[in-house]
Amino acid sequence: MTMIDNPSWTLTDRLKRARLVAGLEQGQIAQMLGVARTTVSSWELGKSEPSATNFVRWAEVTGQSLEWLAEGVHAKAPAEAGADVRHEGFEPPTF
């Protein structure tokens, strides 16, 4: 499941929401990341932040994109980002 775009949510909000949507308890995600449950609690309360490695793993474990977890927005799909761009050699045939 993908989360909705909401840049007003803080990093701590997104960490917790991603975990809950994935159906994981703090102890479960802690075990998956190889950290203590109290460490997960500290991240979700904003007392500390996960390392880059743990941040990437959190995204993987919860099934969320790094873009959403970091910023609260989803990256545009390639088709959306360059929909009006035509690359040479890829012009539609004309008859």
PDB file of N, CA, C and O in Angstrom:
ATOM      1  N   MET A   1       0.833  -1.174   0.000  1.00  0.00           N
ATOM      2  CA  MET A   1       0.000   0.000   0.000  1.00  0.00           C
ATOM      3  C   MET A   1       0.883   1.245   0.000  1.00  0.00           C
ATOM      4  O   MET A   1       1.912   1.288   0.675  1.00  0.00           O
ATOM      5  N   THR A   2       0.483   2.225  -0.741  1.00  0.00           N
ATOM      6  CA  THR A   2       1.235   3.466  -0.821  1.00  0.00           C
ATOM      7  C   THR A   2       0.525   4.535  -0.004  1.00  0.00           C
ATOM      8  O   THR A   2      -0.705   4.583   0.035  1.00  0.00           O
ATOM      9  N   MET A   3       1.288   5.375   0.636  1.00  0.00           N
ATOM     10  CA  MET A   3       0.721   6.435   1.464  1.00  0.00           C
ATOM     11  C   MET A   3       0.372   7.641   0.604  1.00  0.00           C
ATOM     12  O   MET A   3       0.897   7.799  -0.498  1.00  0.00           O
ATOM     13  N   ILE A   4      -0.521   8.493   1.114  1.00  0.00           N
ATOM     14  CA  ILE A   4      -0.908   9.691   0.390  1.00  0.00           C
ATOM     15  C   ILE A   4       0.154  10.770   0.547  1.00  0.00           C
ATOM     16  O   ILE A   4       0.918  10.774   1.512  1.00  0.00           O
ATOM     17  N   ASP A   5       0.191  11.698  -0.429  1.00  0.00           N
ATOM     18  CA  ASP A   5       1.109  12.828  -0.338  1.00  0.00           C
ATOM     19  C   ASP A   5       0.618  13.762   0.759  1.00  0.00           C
ATOM     20  O   ASP A   5      -0.534  14.194   0.737  1.00  0.00           O
ATOM     21  N   ASN A   6       1.470  14.072   1.703  1.00  0.00           N
ATOM     22  CA  ASN A   6       1.140  15.027   2.749  1.00  0.00           C
ATOM     23  C   ASN A   6       2.434  15.587   3.311  1.00  0.00           C
ATOM     24  O   ASN A   6       2.937  15.097   4.322  1.00  0.00           O
ATOM     25  N   PRO A   7       2.984  16.621   2.656  1.00  0.00           N
ATOM     26  CA  PRO A   7       4.252  17.181   3.112  1.00  0.00           C
ATOM     27  C   PRO A   7       4.191  17.824   4.496  1.00  0.00           C
ATOM     28  O   PRO A   7       5.233  18.144   5.069  1.00  0.00           O
ATOM     29  N   SER A   8       2.982  18.021   5.046  1.00  0.00           N
ATOM     30  CA  SER A   8       2.889  18.623   6.376  1.00  0.00           C
ATOM     31  C   SER A   8       3.207  17.614   7.479  1.00  0.00           C
ATOM     32  O   SER A   8       3.513  18.007   8.606  1.00  0.00           O
ATOM     33  N   TRP A   9       3.138  16.314   7.164  1.00  0.00           N
ATOM     34  CA  TRP A   9       3.510  15.327   8.167  1.00  0.00           C
ATOM     35  C   TRP A   9       5.010  15.405   8.412  1.00  0.00           C
ATOM     36  O   TRP A   9       5.793  15.586   7.480  1.00  0.00           O
ATOM     37  N   THR A  10       5.395  15.268   9.657  1.00  0.00           N
ATOM     38  CA  THR A  10       6.811  15.282  10.004  1.00  0.00           C
ATOM     39  C   THR A  10       7.428  13.909   9.705  1.00  0.00           C
ATOM     40  O   THR A  10       6.719  12.938   9.442  1.00  0.00           O
ATOM     41  N   LEU A  11       8.744  13.856   9.752  1.00  0.00           N
ATOM     42  CA  LEU A  11       9.433  12.581   9.561  1.00  0.00           C
ATOM     43  C   LEU A  11       8.939  11.570  10.585  1.00  0.00           C
ATOM     44  O   LEU A  11       8.719  10.407  10.250  1.00  0.00           O
ATOM     45  N   THR A  12       8.764  11.998  11.814  1.00  0.00           N
ATOM     46  CA  THR A  12       8.299  11.062  12.844  1.00  0.00           C
ATOM     47  C   THR A  12       6.899  10.549  12.527  1.00  0.00           C
ATOM     48  O   THR A  12       6.601   9.375  12.749  1.00  0.00           O
ATOM     49  N   ASP A  13       6.030  11.433  12.002  1.00  0.00           N
ATOM     50  CA  ASP A  13       4.685  11.001  11.589  1.00  0.00           C
ATOM     51  C   ASP A  13       4.777   9.930  10.507  1.00  0.00           C
ATOM     52  O   ASP A  13       4.105   8.901  10.573  1.00  0.00           O
ATOM     53  N   ARG A  14       5.626  10.190   9.505  1.00  0.00           N
ATOM     54  CA  ARG A  14       5.724   9.260   8.375  1.00  0.00           C
ATOM     55  C   ARG A  14       6.345   7.932   8.780  1.00  0.00           C
ATOM     56  O   ARG A  14       5.925   6.882   8.294  1.00  0.00           O
ATOM     57  N   LEU A  15       7.340   7.962   9.663  1.00  0.00           N
ATOM     58  CA  LEU A  15       7.932   6.702  10.138  1.00  0.00           C
ATOM     59  C   LEU A  15       6.863   5.844  10.818  1.00  0.00           C
ATOM     60  O   LEU A  15       6.720   4.657  10.525  1.00  0.00           O
ATOM     61  N   LYS A  16       6.120   6.466  11.725  1.00  0.00           N
ATOM     62  CA  LYS A  16       5.109   5.715  12.469  1.00  0.00           C
ATOM     63  C   LYS A  16       3.990   5.243  11.549  1.00  0.00           C
ATOM     64  O   LYS A  16       3.569   4.089  11.632  1.00  0.00           O
ATOM     65  N   ARG A  17       3.501   6.123  10.669  1.00  0.00           N
ATOM     66  CA  ARG A  17       2.402   5.747   9.773  1.00  0.00           C
ATOM     67  C   ARG A  17       2.820   4.621   8.834  1.00  0.00           C
ATOM     68  O   ARG A  17       2.040   3.704   8.578  1.00  0.00           O
ATOM     69  N   ALA A  18       4.039   4.687   8.322  1.00  0.00           N
ATOM     70  CA  ALA A  18       4.518   3.630   7.435  1.00  0.00           C
ATOM     71  C   ALA A  18       4.559   2.296   8.174  1.00  0.00           C
ATOM     72  O   ALA A  18       4.163   1.264   7.632  1.00  0.00           O
ATOM     73  N   ARG A  19       5.040   2.327   9.412  1.00  0.00           N
ATOM     74  CA  ARG A  19       5.103   1.101  10.214  1.00  0.00           C
ATOM     75  C   ARG A  19       3.704   0.543  10.472  1.00  0.00           C
ATOM     76  O   ARG A  19       3.474  -0.658  10.330  1.00  0.00           O
ATOM     77  N   LEU A  20       2.780   1.414  10.849  1.00  0.00           N
ATOM     78  CA  LEU A  20       1.421   0.961  11.162  1.00  0.00           C
ATOM     79  C   LEU A  20       0.707   0.418   9.928  1.00  0.00           C
ATOM     80  O   LEU A  20       0.018  -0.599  10.010  1.00  0.00           O
ATOM     81  N   VAL A  21       0.865   1.082   8.791  1.00  0.00           N
ATOM     82  CA  VAL A  21       0.238   0.608   7.552  1.00  0.00           C
ATOM     83  C   VAL A  21       0.805  -0.760   7.164  1.00  0.00           C
ATOM     84  O   VAL A  21       0.092  -1.600   6.615  1.00  0.00           O
ATOM     85  N   ALA A  22       2.087  -0.976   7.454  1.00  0.00           N
ATOM     86  CA  ALA A  22       2.704  -2.274   7.165  1.00  0.00           C
ATOM     87  C   ALA A  22       2.272  -3.336   8.176  1.00  0.00           C
ATOM     88  O   ALA A  22       2.598  -4.513   8.022  1.00  0.00           O
ATOM     89  N   GLY A  23       1.541  -2.919   9.204  1.00  0.00           N
ATOM     90  CA  GLY A  23       1.054  -3.872  10.200  1.00  0.00           C
ATOM     91  C   GLY A  23       2.123  -4.366  11.154  1.00  0.00           C
ATOM     92  O   GLY A  23       2.058  -5.496  11.637  1.00  0.00           O
ATOM     93  N   LEU A  24       3.105  -3.521  11.426  1.00  0.00           N
ATOM     94  CA  LEU A  24       4.223  -3.921  12.273  1.00  0.00           C
ATOM     95  C   LEU A  24       4.186  -3.207  13.621  1.00  0.00           C
ATOM     96  O   LEU A  24       3.844  -2.028  13.703  1.00  0.00           O
ATOM     97  N   GLU A  25       4.542  -3.935  14.669  1.00  0.00           N
ATOM     98  CA  GLU A  25       4.739  -3.361  15.993  1.00  0.00           C
ATOM     99  C   GLU A  25       6.165  -2.823  16.064  1.00  0.00           C
ATOM    100  O   GLU A  25       7.015  -3.209  15.261  1.00  0.00           O
ATOM    101  N   GLN A  26       6.428  -1.943  17.009  1.00  0.00           N
ATOM    102  CA  GLN A  26       7.776  -1.402  17.159  1.00  0.00           C
ATOM    103  C   GLN A  26       8.807  -2.512  17.341  1.00  0.00           C
ATOM    104  O   GLN A  26       9.887  -2.463  16.753  1.00  0.00           O
ATOM    105  N   GLY A  27       8.478  -3.495  18.144  1.00  0.00           N
ATOM    106  CA  GLY A  27       9.410  -4.602  18.377  1.00  0.00           C
ATOM    107  C   GLY A  27       9.709  -5.400  17.116  1.00  0.00           C
ATOM    108  O   GLY A  27      10.831  -5.865  16.915  1.00  0.00           O
ATOM    109  N   GLN A  28       8.696  -5.553  16.269  1.00  0.00           N
ATOM    110  CA  GLN A  28       8.889  -6.310  15.023  1.00  0.00           C
ATOM    111  C   GLN A  28       9.829  -5.579  14.062  1.00  0.00           C
ATOM    112  O   GLN A  28      10.755  -6.177  13.514  1.00  0.00           O
ATOM    113  N   ILE A  29       9.583  -4.278  13.861  1.00  0.00           N
ATOM    114  CA  ILE A  29      10.444  -3.551  12.926  1.00  0.00           C
ATOM    115  C   ILE A  29      11.846  -3.403  13.510  1.00  0.00           C
ATOM    116  O   ILE A  29      12.832  -3.400  12.773  1.00  0.00           O
ATOM    117  N   ALA A  30      11.934  -3.282  14.832  1.00  0.00           N
ATOM    118  CA  ALA A  30      13.244  -3.202  15.480  1.00  0.00           C
ATOM    119  C   ALA A  30      14.052  -4.467  15.193  1.00  0.00           C
ATOM    120  O   ALA A  30      15.236  -4.400  14.860  1.00  0.00           O
ATOM    121  N   GLN A  31      13.401  -5.610  15.325  1.00  0.00           N
ATOM    122  CA  GLN A  31      14.076  -6.877  15.064  1.00  0.00           C
ATOM    123  C   GLN A  31      14.511  -6.963  13.602  1.00  0.00           C
ATOM    124  O   GLN A  31      15.612  -7.429  13.309  1.00  0.00           O
ATOM    125  N   MET A  32      13.648  -6.516  12.683  1.00  0.00           N
ATOM    126  CA  MET A  32      13.971  -6.566  11.253  1.00  0.00           C
ATOM    127  C   MET A  32      15.157  -5.661  10.911  1.00  0.00           C
ATOM    128  O   MET A  32      15.934  -5.963  10.006  1.00  0.00           O
ATOM    129  N   LEU A  33      15.288  -4.549  11.642  1.00  0.00           N
ATOM    130  CA  LEU A  33      16.375  -3.604  11.382  1.00  0.00           C
ATOM    131  C   LEU A  33      17.620  -3.897  12.213  1.00  0.00           C
ATOM    132  O   LEU A  33      18.684  -3.326  11.975  1.00  0.00           O
ATOM    133  N   GLY A  34      17.477  -4.787  13.185  1.00  0.00           N
ATOM    134  CA  GLY A  34      18.620  -5.126  14.038  1.00  0.00           C
ATOM    135  C   GLY A  34      18.937  -4.053  15.069  1.00  0.00           C
ATOM    136  O   GLY A  34      20.098  -3.827  15.412  1.00  0.00           O
ATOM    137  N   VAL A  35      17.880  -3.387  15.563  1.00  0.00           N
ATOM    138  CA  VAL A  35      18.052  -2.363  16.597  1.00  0.00           C
ATOM    139  C   VAL A  35      17.106  -2.679  17.746  1.00  0.00           C
ATOM    140  O   VAL A  35      16.256  -3.562  17.640  1.00  0.00           O
ATOM    141  N   ALA A  36      17.263  -1.950  18.842  1.00  0.00           N
ATOM    142  CA  ALA A  36      16.394  -2.144  19.998  1.00  0.00           C
ATOM    143  C   ALA A  36      15.033  -1.480  19.759  1.00  0.00           C
ATOM    144  O   ALA A  36      14.929  -0.515  19.002  1.00  0.00           O
ATOM    145  N   ARG A  37      13.999  -2.007  20.411  1.00  0.00           N
ATOM    146  CA  ARG A  37      12.675  -1.394  20.299  1.00  0.00           C
ATOM    147  C   ARG A  37      12.696   0.039  20.800  1.00  0.00           C
ATOM    148  O   ARG A  37      11.987   0.890  20.263  1.00  0.00           O
ATOM    149  N   THR A  38      13.496   0.319  21.816  1.00  0.00           N
ATOM    150  CA  THR A  38      13.591   1.687  22.338  1.00  0.00           C
ATOM    151  C   THR A  38      14.205   2.636  21.311  1.00  0.00           C
ATOM    152  O   THR A  38      13.914   3.832  21.317  1.00  0.00           O
ATOM    153  N   THR A  39      15.048   2.109  20.435  1.00  0.00           N
ATOM    154  CA  THR A  39      15.627   2.925  19.367  1.00  0.00           C
ATOM    155  C   THR A  39      14.535   3.335  18.378  1.00  0.00           C
ATOM    156  O   THR A  39      14.470   4.490  17.957  1.00  0.00           O
ATOM    157  N   VAL A  40      13.684   2.383  18.014  1.00  0.00           N
ATOM    158  CA  VAL A  40      12.556   2.678  17.118  1.00  0.00           C
ATOM    159  C   VAL A  40      11.652   3.721  17.772  1.00  0.00           C
ATOM    160  O   VAL A  40      11.209   4.660  17.111  1.00  0.00           O
ATOM    161  N   SER A  41      11.381   3.561  19.051  1.00  0.00           N
ATOM    162  CA  SER A  41      10.553   4.517  19.777  1.00  0.00           C
ATOM    163  C   SER A  41      11.178   5.913  19.739  1.00  0.00           C
ATOM    164  O   SER A  41      10.477   6.905  19.538  1.00  0.00           O
ATOM    165  N   SER A  42      12.481   5.983  19.929  1.00  0.00           N
ATOM    166  CA  SER A  42      13.180   7.274  19.896  1.00  0.00           C
ATOM    167  C   SER A  42      13.067   7.941  18.528  1.00  0.00           C
ATOM    168  O   SER A  42      12.907   9.159  18.439  1.00  0.00           O
ATOM    169  N   TRP A  43      13.148   7.147  17.464  1.00  0.00           N
ATOM    170  CA  TRP A  43      12.994   7.698  16.113  1.00  0.00           C
ATOM    171  C   TRP A  43      11.586   8.224  15.904  1.00  0.00           C
ATOM    172  O   TRP A  43      11.399   9.311  15.357  1.00  0.00           O
ATOM    173  N   GLU A  44      10.587   7.453  16.341  1.00  0.00           N
ATOM    174  CA  GLU A  44       9.193   7.846  16.140  1.00  0.00           C
ATOM    175  C   GLU A  44       8.794   9.027  17.020  1.00  0.00           C
ATOM    176  O   GLU A  44       7.844   9.739  16.692  1.00  0.00           O
ATOM    177  N   LEU A  45       9.487   9.246  18.113  1.00  0.00           N
ATOM    178  CA  LEU A  45       9.208  10.384  18.988  1.00  0.00           C
ATOM    179  C   LEU A  45      10.053  11.605  18.640  1.00  0.00           C
ATOM    180  O   LEU A  45       9.857  12.680  19.208  1.00  0.00           O
ATOM    181  N   GLY A  46      10.986  11.444  17.711  1.00  0.00           N
ATOM    182  CA  GLY A  46      11.830  12.560  17.300  1.00  0.00           C
ATOM    183  C   GLY A  46      12.985  12.845  18.233  1.00  0.00           C
ATOM    184  O   GLY A  46      13.598  13.910  18.157  1.00  0.00           O
ATOM    185  N   LYS A  47      13.291  11.903  19.116  1.00  0.00           N
ATOM    186  CA  LYS A  47      14.418  12.075  20.033  1.00  0.00           C
ATOM    187  C   LYS A  47      15.749  11.847  19.324  1.00  0.00           C
ATOM    188  O   LYS A  47      16.784  12.369  19.738  1.00  0.00           O
ATOM    189  N   SER A  48      15.708  11.064  18.256  1.00  0.00           N
ATOM    190  CA  SER A  48      16.883  10.823  17.420  1.00  0.00           C
ATOM    191  C   SER A  48      16.390  10.451  16.034  1.00  0.00           C
ATOM    192  O   SER A  48      15.191  10.254  15.833  1.00  0.00           O
ATOM    193  N   GLU A  49      17.300  10.355  15.078  1.00  0.00           N
ATOM    194  CA  GLU A  49      16.933   9.997  13.709  1.00  0.00           C
ATOM    195  C   GLU A  49      17.672   8.732  13.293  1.00  0.00           C
ATOM    196  O   GLU A  49      18.796   8.490  13.732  1.00  0.00           O
ATOM    197  N   PRO A  50      17.039   7.929  12.446  1.00  0.00           N
ATOM    198  CA  PRO A  50      17.718   6.723  11.974  1.00  0.00           C
ATOM    199  C   PRO A  50      18.893   7.072  11.072  1.00  0.00           C
ATOM    200  O   PRO A  50      18.899   8.110  10.410  1.00  0.00           O
ATOM    201  N   SER A  51      19.872   6.202  11.058  1.00  0.00           N
ATOM    202  CA  SER A  51      20.991   6.372  10.131  1.00  0.00           C
ATOM    203  C   SER A  51      20.458   6.225   8.710  1.00  0.00           C
ATOM    204  O   SER A  51      19.334   5.766   8.507  1.00  0.00           O
ATOM    205  N   ALA A  52      21.255   6.611   7.744  1.00  0.00           N
ATOM    206  CA  ALA A  52      20.844   6.482   6.341  1.00  0.00           C
ATOM    207  C   ALA A  52      20.511   5.029   6.005  1.00  0.00           C
ATOM    208  O   ALA A  52      19.533   4.755   5.311  1.00  0.00           O
ATOM    209  N   THR A  53      21.323   4.109   6.497  1.00  0.00           N
ATOM    210  CA  THR A  53      21.094   2.690   6.236  1.00  0.00           C
ATOM    211  C   THR A  53      19.762   2.241   6.825  1.00  0.00           C
ATOM    212  O   THR A  53      18.986   1.561   6.153  1.00  0.00           O
ATOM    213  N   ASN A  54      19.492   2.611   8.064  1.00  0.00           N
ATOM    214  CA  ASN A  54      18.236   2.213   8.701  1.00  0.00           C
ATOM    215  C   ASN A  54      17.042   2.912   8.071  1.00  0.00           C
ATOM    216  O   ASN A  54      15.949   2.348   8.022  1.00  0.00           O
ATOM    217  N   PHE A  55      17.238   4.126   7.590  1.00  0.00           N
ATOM    218  CA  PHE A  55      16.162   4.848   6.913  1.00  0.00           C
ATOM    219  C   PHE A  55      15.763   4.120   5.628  1.00  0.00           C
ATOM    220  O   PHE A  55      14.578   3.944   5.344  1.00  0.00           O
ATOM    221  N   VAL A  56      16.769   3.700   4.858  1.00  0.00           N
ATOM    222  CA  VAL A  56      16.507   2.955   3.619  1.00  0.00           C
ATOM    223  C   VAL A  56      15.841   1.624   3.941  1.00  0.00           C
ATOM    224  O   VAL A  56      14.890   1.227   3.268  1.00  0.00           O
ATOM    225  N   ARG A  57      16.325   0.941   4.952  1.00  0.00           N
ATOM    226  CA  ARG A  57      15.731  -0.336   5.342  1.00  0.00           C
ATOM    227  C   ARG A  57      14.282  -0.158   5.814  1.00  0.00           C
ATOM    228  O   ARG A  57      13.430  -0.998   5.525  1.00  0.00           O
ATOM    229  N   TRP A  58      14.002   0.933   6.538  1.00  0.00           N
ATOM    230  CA  TRP A  58      12.635   1.215   7.009  1.00  0.00           C
ATOM    231  C   TRP A  58      11.705   1.315   5.802  1.00  0.00           C
ATOM    232  O   TRP A  58      10.612   0.747   5.800  1.00  0.00           O
ATOM    233  N   ALA A  59      12.149   2.041   4.779  1.00  0.00           N
ATOM    234  CA  ALA A  59      11.344   2.174   3.560  1.00  0.00           C
ATOM    235  C   ALA A  59      11.112   0.804   2.929  1.00  0.00           C
ATOM    236  O   ALA A  59       9.991   0.488   2.531  1.00  0.00           O
ATOM    237  N   GLU A  60      12.160  -0.008   2.835  1.00  0.00           N
ATOM    238  CA  GLU A  60      12.040  -1.331   2.226  1.00  0.00           C
ATOM    239  C   GLU A  60      11.092  -2.230   3.022  1.00  0.00           C
ATOM    240  O   GLU A  60      10.216  -2.880   2.451  1.00  0.00           O
ATOM    241  N   VAL A  61      11.273  -2.260   4.330  1.00  0.00           N
ATOM    242  CA  VAL A  61      10.486  -3.137   5.205  1.00  0.00           C
ATOM    243  C   VAL A  61       9.009  -2.744   5.205  1.00  0.00           C
ATOM    244  O   VAL A  61       8.136  -3.609   5.263  1.00  0.00           O
ATOM    245  N   THR A  62       8.729  -1.445   5.140  1.00  0.00           N
ATOM    246  CA  THR A  62       7.338  -0.990   5.188  1.00  0.00           C
ATOM    247  C   THR A  62       6.713  -0.872   3.800  1.00  0.00           C
ATOM    248  O   THR A  62       5.508  -0.644   3.684  1.00  0.00           O
ATOM    249  N   GLY A  63       7.510  -1.023   2.755  1.00  0.00           N
ATOM    250  CA  GLY A  63       6.987  -0.951   1.393  1.00  0.00           C
ATOM    251  C   GLY A  63       6.706   0.463   0.915  1.00  0.00           C
ATOM    252  O   GLY A  63       5.931   0.655  -0.022  1.00  0.00           O
ATOM    253  N   GLN A  64       7.323   1.454   1.544  1.00  0.00           N
ATOM    254  CA  GLN A  64       7.121   2.846   1.147  1.00  0.00           C
ATOM    255  C   GLN A  64       8.329   3.351   0.359  1.00  0.00           C
ATOM    256  O   GLN A  64       9.439   2.839   0.504  1.00  0.00           O
ATOM    257  N   SER A  65       8.097   4.355  -0.469  1.00  0.00           N
ATOM    258  CA  SER A  65       9.203   4.924  -1.248  1.00  0.00           C
ATOM    259  C   SER A  65      10.058   5.808  -0.350  1.00  0.00           C
ATOM    260  O   SER A  65       9.578   6.364   0.638  1.00  0.00           O
ATOM    261  N   LEU A  66      11.318   5.929  -0.707  1.00  0.00           N
ATOM    262  CA  LEU A  66      12.204   6.825   0.032  1.00  0.00           C
ATOM    263  C   LEU A  66      11.719   8.262  -0.071  1.00  0.00           C
ATOM    264  O   LEU A  66      11.811   9.022   0.893  1.00  0.00           O
ATOM    265  N   GLU A  67      11.200   8.640  -1.243  1.00  0.00           N
ATOM    266  CA  GLU A  67      10.716  10.004  -1.453  1.00  0.00           C
ATOM    267  C   GLU A  67       9.583  10.322  -0.480  1.00  0.00           C
ATOM    268  O   GLU A  67       9.559  11.387   0.136  1.00  0.00           O
ATOM    269  N   TRP A  68       8.644   9.381  -0.351  1.00  0.00           N
ATOM    270  CA  TRP A  68       7.528   9.622   0.553  1.00  0.00           C
ATOM    271  C   TRP A  68       8.004   9.662   1.995  1.00  0.00           C
ATOM    272  O   TRP A  68       7.603  10.539   2.759  1.00  0.00           O
ATOM    273  N   LEU A  69       8.847   8.729   2.367  1.00  0.00           N
ATOM    274  CA  LEU A  69       9.303   8.670   3.747  1.00  0.00           C
ATOM    275  C   LEU A  69      10.101   9.921   4.111  1.00  0.00           C
ATOM    276  O   LEU A  69       9.977  10.427   5.227  1.00  0.00           O
ATOM    277  N   ALA A  70      10.914  10.422   3.189  1.00  0.00           N
ATOM    278  CA  ALA A  70      11.749  11.587   3.471  1.00  0.00           C
ATOM    279  C   ALA A  70      10.978  12.902   3.397  1.00  0.00           C
ATOM    280  O   ALA A  70      11.162  13.778   4.242  1.00  0.00           O
ATOM    281  N   GLU A  71      10.122  13.043   2.397  1.00  0.00           N
ATOM    282  CA  GLU A  71       9.502  14.341   2.132  1.00  0.00           C
ATOM    283  C   GLU A  71       7.983  14.366   2.227  1.00  0.00           C
ATOM    284  O   GLU A  71       7.392  15.443   2.290  1.00  0.00           O
ATOM    285  N   GLY A  72       7.346  13.214   2.238  1.00  0.00           N
ATOM    286  CA  GLY A  72       5.897  13.176   2.297  1.00  0.00           C
ATOM    287  C   GLY A  72       5.218  13.284   0.948  1.00  0.00           C
ATOM    288  O   GLY A  72       4.004  13.475   0.873  1.00  0.00           O
ATOM    289  N   VAL A  73       5.996  13.164  -0.121  1.00  0.00           N
ATOM    290  CA  VAL A  73       5.440  13.211  -1.468  1.00  0.00           C
ATOM    291  C   VAL A  73       6.010  12.069  -2.282  1.00  0.00           C
ATOM    292  O   VAL A  73       7.103  11.576  -2.004  1.00  0.00           O
ATOM    293  N   HIS A  74       5.263  11.654  -3.284  1.00  0.00           N
ATOM    294  CA  HIS A  74       5.722  10.585  -4.164  1.00  0.00           C
ATOM    295  C   HIS A  74       6.413  11.188  -5.379  1.00  0.00           C
ATOM    296  O   HIS A  74       6.023  12.251  -5.863  1.00  0.00           O
ATOM    297  N   ALA A  75       7.427  10.512  -5.860  1.00  0.00           N
ATOM    298  CA  ALA A  75       8.077  10.935  -7.093  1.00  0.00           C
ATOM    299  C   ALA A  75       7.115  10.698  -8.242  1.00  0.00           C
ATOM    300  O   ALA A  75       6.344   9.738  -8.230  1.00  0.00           O
ATOM    301  N   LYS A  76       7.163  11.570  -9.227  1.00  0.00           N
ATOM    302  CA  LYS A  76       6.308  11.370 -10.400  1.00  0.00           C
ATOM    303  C   LYS A  76       6.818  10.177 -11.193  1.00  0.00           C
ATOM    304  O   LYS A  76       8.020   9.927 -11.276  1.00  0.00           O
ATOM    305  N   ALA A  77       5.896   9.464 -11.758  1.00  0.00           N
ATOM    306  CA  ALA A  77       6.263   8.344 -12.627  1.00  0.00           C
ATOM    307  C   ALA A  77       6.964   8.917 -13.856  1.00  0.00           C
ATOM    308  O   ALA A  77       6.646  10.033 -14.266  1.00  0.00           O
ATOM    309  N   PRO A  78       7.900   8.198 -14.451  1.00  0.00           N
ATOM    310  CA  PRO A  78       8.615   8.709 -15.618  1.00  0.00           C
ATOM    311  C   PRO A  78       7.677   9.203 -16.719  1.00  0.00           C
ATOM    312  O   PRO A  78       7.960  10.212 -17.365  1.00  0.00           O
ATOM    313  N   ALA A  79       6.579   8.511 -16.934  1.00  0.00           N
ATOM    314  CA  ALA A  79       5.647   8.924 -17.978  1.00  0.00           C
ATOM    315  C   ALA A  79       5.029  10.277 -17.648  1.00  0.00           C
ATOM    316  O   ALA A  79       4.807  11.093 -18.542  1.00  0.00           O
ATOM    317  N   GLU A  80       4.752  10.518 -16.368  1.00  0.00           N
ATOM    318  CA  GLU A  80       4.170  11.789 -15.966  1.00  0.00           C
ATOM    319  C   GLU A  80       5.194  12.905 -16.037  1.00  0.00           C
ATOM    320  O   GLU A  80       4.875  14.016 -16.462  1.00  0.00           O
ATOM    321  N   ALA A  81       6.419  12.621 -15.625  1.00  0.00           N
ATOM    322  CA  ALA A  81       7.442  13.646 -15.556  1.00  0.00           C
ATOM    323  C   ALA A  81       7.817  14.176 -16.931  1.00  0.00           C
ATOM    324  O   ALA A  81       8.086  15.369 -17.069  1.00  0.00           O
ATOM    325  N   GLY A  82       7.842  13.334 -17.941  1.00  0.00           N
ATOM    326  CA  GLY A  82       8.261  13.774 -19.259  1.00  0.00           C
ATOM    327  C   GLY A  82       7.232  13.509 -20.325  1.00  0.00           C
ATOM    328  O   GLY A  82       7.583  13.211 -21.467  1.00  0.00           O
ATOM    329  N   ALA A  83       5.972  13.610 -19.976  1.00  0.00           N
ATOM    330  CA  ALA A  83       4.904  13.255 -20.906  1.00  0.00           C
ATOM    331  C   ALA A  83       4.897  14.115 -22.158  1.00  0.00           C
ATOM    332  O   ALA A  83       4.509  13.639 -23.225  1.00  0.00           O
ATOM    333  N   ASP A  84       5.314  15.361 -22.053  1.00  0.00           N
ATOM    334  CA  ASP A  84       5.266  16.235 -23.213  1.00  0.00           C
ATOM    335  C   ASP A  84       6.612  16.352 -23.924  1.00  0.00           C
ATOM    336  O   ASP A  84       6.778  17.201 -24.800  1.00  0.00           O
ATOM    337  N   VAL A  85       7.559  15.515 -23.559  1.00  0.00           N
ATOM    338  CA  VAL A  85       8.883  15.552 -24.175  1.00  0.00           C
ATOM    339  C   VAL A  85       8.974  14.473 -25.248  1.00  0.00           C
ATOM    340  O   VAL A  85       8.660  13.310 -24.993  1.00  0.00           O
ATOM    341  N   ARG A  86       9.402  14.857 -26.442  1.00  0.00           N
ATOM    342  CA  ARG A  86       9.606  13.882 -27.515  1.00  0.00           C
ATOM    343  C   ARG A  86      11.087  13.792 -27.807  1.00  0.00           C
ATOM    344  O   ARG A  86      11.762  14.795 -28.039  1.00  0.00           O
ATOM    345  N   HIS A  87      11.568  12.582 -27.791  1.00  0.00           N
ATOM    346  CA  HIS A  87      12.978  12.352 -28.042  1.00  0.00           C
ATOM    347  C   HIS A  87      13.183  12.033 -29.517  1.00  0.00           C
ATOM    348  O   HIS A  87      12.366  11.352 -30.138  1.00  0.00           O
ATOM    349  N   GLU A  88      14.271  12.528 -30.062  1.00  0.00           N
ATOM    350  CA  GLU A  88      14.572  12.306 -31.469  1.00  0.00           C
ATOM    351  C   GLU A  88      14.629  10.806 -31.754  1.00  0.00           C
ATOM    352  O   GLU A  88      15.234  10.035 -31.009  1.00  0.00           O
ATOM    353  N   GLY A  89      13.992  10.421 -32.836  1.00  0.00           N
ATOM    354  CA  GLY A  89      13.949   9.017 -33.215  1.00  0.00           C
ATOM    355  C   GLY A  89      12.715   8.305 -32.686  1.00  0.00           C
ATOM    356  O   GLY A  89      12.454   7.158 -33.050  1.00  0.00           O
ATOM    357  N   PHE A  90      11.968   8.963 -31.844  1.00  0.00           N
ATOM    358  CA  PHE A  90      10.771   8.361 -31.278  1.00  0.00           C
ATOM    359  C   PHE A  90       9.505   9.112 -31.685  1.00  0.00           C
ATOM    360  O   PHE A  90       8.494   9.051 -30.986  1.00  0.00           O
ATOM    361  N   GLU A  91       9.559   9.816 -32.808  1.00  0.00           N
ATOM    362  CA  GLU A  91       8.395  10.547 -33.278  1.00  0.00           C
ATOM    363  C   GLU A  91       7.352   9.566 -33.786  1.00  0.00           C
ATOM    364  O   GLU A  91       7.701   8.513 -34.321  1.00  0.00           O
ATOM    365  N   PRO A  92       6.084   9.897 -33.627  1.00  0.00           N
ATOM    366  CA  PRO A  92       5.042   9.004 -34.140  1.00  0.00           C
ATOM    367  C   PRO A  92       5.062   9.029 -35.674  1.00  0.00           C
ATOM    368  O   PRO A  92       5.384  10.056 -36.271  1.00  0.00           O
ATOM    369  N   PRO A  93       4.722   7.917 -36.304  1.00  0.00           N
ATOM    370  CA  PRO A  93       4.716   7.898 -37.766  1.00  0.00           C
ATOM    371  C   PRO A  93       3.637   8.811 -38.331  1.00  0.00           C
ATOM    372  O   PRO A  93       2.554   8.944 -37.762  1.00  0.00           O
ATOM    373  N   THR A  94       3.948   9.429 -39.443  1.00  0.00           N
ATOM    374  CA  THR A  94       2.960  10.265 -40.130  1.00  0.00           C
ATOM    375  C   THR A  94       2.707   9.665 -41.485  1.00  0.00           C
ATOM    376  O   THR A  94       3.638   9.165 -42.116  1.00  0.00           O
ATOM    377  N   PHE A  95       1.499   9.697 -41.948  1.00  0.00           N
ATOM    378  CA  PHE A  95       1.123   9.110 -43.227  1.00  0.00           C
ATOM    379  C   PHE A  95       0.564  10.154 -44.149  1.00  0.00           C
ATOM    380  O   PHE A  95       0.190   9.842 -45.280  1.00  0.00           O
TER     381      PHE A  95
END
